[in-house]
Amino acid sequence: MAQKGVQLDQETFSCSICLEVLKDPVTIPCGHSYCMNCINNYWDEGEKKLPSCPQCRRTFNQKPELVKNTMFADLLEQLKKTGLQAAPADHCYAGPEDVACDFCSGRKLKAVKSCLVCLVSYCEKHLQPHHDVAPLKKHKLVDPSKNLQDNICPRHDEVRKMFCRTDQKCICYLCSVDEHKGHDTVSAAAERTERQREMEVSRQQIQQEIQDRQKDVKLLQQEVEAINQSADKTVEDSEEIFTELISLLQKRSSDVQQQIRSQQETEVRRVRELEEKLQQEITDLKRRDAETKQLSDTEDHNQFLHNYPSLSPLSESTHSSSISIRPLRYFEDVTAAVSEVRGQLQDILRDMWTNISLTITDVDVLLSQPEPKSRAGFLKYSCEISVDPNTADRDLLLSQENRKVTFMDKDLSYSDHPDRFTSYRQVLSKESLTGRHYWEVEKKAGVVGVAVSYKNISRSGEESGFGYNDKSWSLHCSSDRYVFWYNRIKTSISGPETSRIGVYLDHRAGVLSFYSVSETMTLLHRVQTTFTQPLHAGVWVYGPGASAEFCKLK
């Protein structure tokens, strides 16, 4: 029996990276096969990410050893010897947006040309007669078009080869002697020639304008060069002046520190003395309370009345009903003025020094404002957060006006940018945060990290993950647990399951709190620290369907 022809199943025998028939097929531990060069190049181009399978996304701690797929290799070699051809690749078949060959039966290939005479689109194979047959060589071939039927007159079923200048539309020959009779009509080719001539004149005008614009651009470029030269010279001159100023400011800084520490000791000592006095009063009051209770519990009336006068009277307390809390005063009321004359600047700084000294001696005990107790209280500090696209990892899809982040597990081909994260699926906000702020994050599926971070966090490597360094704080939320991370230290947290996390930040007081938001606000974790830079909100997502959205609260 004659051997039947065999076509390769493209999905089975092709590499999912280059979409061609496998060359030097190798298999990785997850079972998928690729061309040896393709999988090596894919891993080499993956920057610092862990190597993974392009199909199932399984990751490996290190590049696995590539094992030759002997079955595929032998089969492909046998097919080469027998001269059998592979079936067309999937990308050769017409998709919904492509023009399909009108002559193909079954699954249609993409058309490479359309014929304006035949009004038919052809793939490479079915187009061949137009290259070989003399009468067909005269036909007009154009790029594949879905609008060939627009060249047919719906009324007369004839090709529209005429143009009516009166009505400014293409018509067929029968139209020119029918409803367009008496109109100014010419052949479509003649009208095209006339319009082409007009377009050439228009193009010349456009090209002249381009040349004029290019001259203007050159002038602007010269202007930019002059600006840059002037700026560079100014920076160089200013640096000399500032070097002298730095020496003066360093001395003043040392003096300020000494006075601050001295005043700090004075104020702390005053508060400690008040604290000791209050503690003594508490002890006395507790003792008096115990004596009073003991006497109150006496059942014998005579004994009660006999001992009652012996109760020591309450001494008058020197303690006020509440401690006055005043807003925090920093030693930042220093205005530095840069002047062309160093002597003038020294005079200004000398005057400011007096103000600094007065401010130091006015330092009081500092207490932060209390944290809100209800969601309504938190909402007074609500702020709108949107993410910075330049920081988004390439596996993250941004939507909802850049407020929502969705894990896609595929490279979205974002442009290179120095701020872009490359090792973790995370993103930072555009807004820098100081003062008091509150925002909420709606999470869905997978694992979501809700974080704050300094802007100078690393963008690649293991240390770039939120909570894996000393520049970020992150609460990782999954379906059944919470974990807080800071500087690679893990803290397991219990709390009610919720789809919404509230974040409260008091930058000045160094307070960062995470809340489970539902009908009530449940505190999950609070951080008390000192923030040395403005913070940015961040989210990290991982897992199928995982997403995080900064909610609109106003």
C-alpha positions, 0 to 999 in steps of 0.5 A: 500500500502506498504510504500516505503523506503526513503533515506535521502538527504545528502545535506538537512539533514546533517551538513555542518561542520561535514558532518554527519546527524544532531544531536540536529539540531539548526537554526541560524538567517540566516536560516541555520541549524547545529549540536548544538555542531558543530556550538558552536565549530566552533564559539569557535575556531574562535579566536577573529573574529566575529561569522559568518555562515559557509555557507553564511558567514553572520556575527553577532555582538555577538553569536546569540541565537541557536534555536532548529529546531523542524521540522528536530529534529522530522523528524530525530527522526521518521526516527530513529524509522522506522529503515530507513537508511541514504544514503551514505555521499557525501565523500563516493562517488568516485570523479574524483581523486578516484578509483570507484567501478566497480560493483556499478551502477548509482553513484559509491562509492569509492573502498576500495580494488582492486583484482589482480586476478579479475582485478576489484575494489570493494567498501565495499559492493561488496568486501564482497564475497572475505571475505566469499567465499572460492575460492575468499579468495585466491585472492590477494587484494591490495589498490585501483588502477587505473592501474589494466589494466596494468596487462593485456597483450594487445596482448594476453589479459592474466594476466601478471604473468611472468617477462622477465629478459632479457627485464626487463618487465612483460609479460604473459605466451603466451609472454614467448613462443612467442616473448620472447622465449629463454629469461631468464623468471621467474614468477613475484612472484619469481622475486618479491622475489628476488628483495625484498631480494635485497631491504632488503639488501638496507634497512639495508644499509639505516638504518645504514646510518640513525644511522650514521646521527643520531649520527652526529645530536646528535653531532651537537645538543651538539655543538648548546648547547655549542654555546648557553651556550657561547652566554648566558655567553657573553650576561650576561658579556656584559650587565654589561659593557653596563649598565655602558655605558648607564649611560655615554651615557645618560649624553652625550644625555642630552648635545646633546639635549641642544646644538641642542635646542640652535642651533635650536633657533639661526637658527630659529631666523635667518630665521625669521629675513630674512622672516620679511625682505622679507615680508617688501620688498614684501609690498614695491613692491606691493605699488610701483606696485599699484602706477605704475599701477595708473600712467599707467592708466592716459589718460592725457599725460601731467599729466602722464609726470608731475607725472612720476618723482615722482615715488620712485626709486626701492631700491636695494634688499638684497635678492638673486634670490633663497634660497640655499637648502642643504641636511638635516644633522642629528646628527647621525654621531656618531660611537660607538665602544664597547671595552673590556676595559671600559677606551678605550671606554670612550676615543673613545667616548670622541674623538667622542664628539668633532665631535658631537659638531662641527656637531651641530654648522653646522646645517642649515635650512632644507627643504625636496626635492620636490615631483615628478610631473610626473609618470616618476619622481615617477618611479625613486623611484620605488621599488618591493614589495612582501608580507610576507606570515607569516603575511597573514590572513587565508582567503587570497590567495597569488599568482604571486610570493607573489605579489597578494592577493585575498579574498577567504572567507574561511580558507586556513589553514596557519600555526600559526605564531606570525606575522599573522593577525587574525581579518582583511583580510590584509597582510604586505610586506617583505620589510621594507621601509626607504628613498624615495620609490614609488609603485603601487597597482592594485585593483579589485572588492570589497573594497581594502585598500592600506596602510603603517604600522609599523611592531609592529602593533597589529595582532588581535583585532579591533585595528589591522586594517590598519588605526584603530591605530596610527601605520598605514595609509590606503586609502580604495578604493571602486568602487565609493569613497575613504576614508582615515583612521588614528588612527580611524579618517575617512576622505572622499576623492573625486577623479577619479575612477581608478584600480591603486593606486600609493603610494609615501613615503619620510620617512625622510621628513615624506611625504606619498602621494596616487595617482590615476594612469591613463593617468595622476597622480591625488593626492588623499591624502597627509600625513605630519608627522614624521615616527619613525620606518621603514614602511612596505607596506600593503593591505587589501581586502574584498568582492567577487573577491576582490584582490590587486596586487603590480605591477612590475614597472621595 
